[in-house]
């Protein structure tokens, strides 16, 4: 390591167990394993040095899907295992949400992979983040469908806001993956999840 940047990549969380399968739930539910969950300690995004600080989240697992909308969200919660929409996460989509274009996929027990880069844009009482990445679903052993994921689906340069009254700066956050379905007879399981602090 050259230390040219004065920073190093750090593993903030990595699972050592398989997450519980989420079957046909319209309610956002945490699917990343609670064991080894990523945790951002108090003042992780400092007012002076938080801007530009980034996280890399990678996850994978298996999915069974037939003409349904799947929404994946990387969320920040003050309580471990608490799903999006509980009141602990402001906003409605978390830091990152997947596209509903997944509705065009039909697959049974197919591998999926998620990778996203999350960067702090502003700090303060309601910090903002830019997130961008991709979700792949392997419909066969040699083919896959790729979907863009980000802090918004409309404009790649639109930020997501989390935190209120300084909670992003003054309290710790668990970084987890949640999911929900639009219809029944679907299933998704998270086998692997890791969150890296890049700087």
Secondary structure, 3 states (H helix, E strand, C coil): CCCCCCCCCEEEEECCCCCCCEECCCCCEECCCCCCCEEECCCCCCCCCCCCCEEEEEEEEEEEEECCCEEEEEEEECCCCCCCCCCCCCCCCCCEEECHHHHHCEEEEEEEEEEEEEEEEECCCCEEEEEEEEEEECCCCCCCEEEEEECCCCCCCCCEEECCCCHHHHCCEEEEEEEEECCCCCEEEEEEEEEEECC
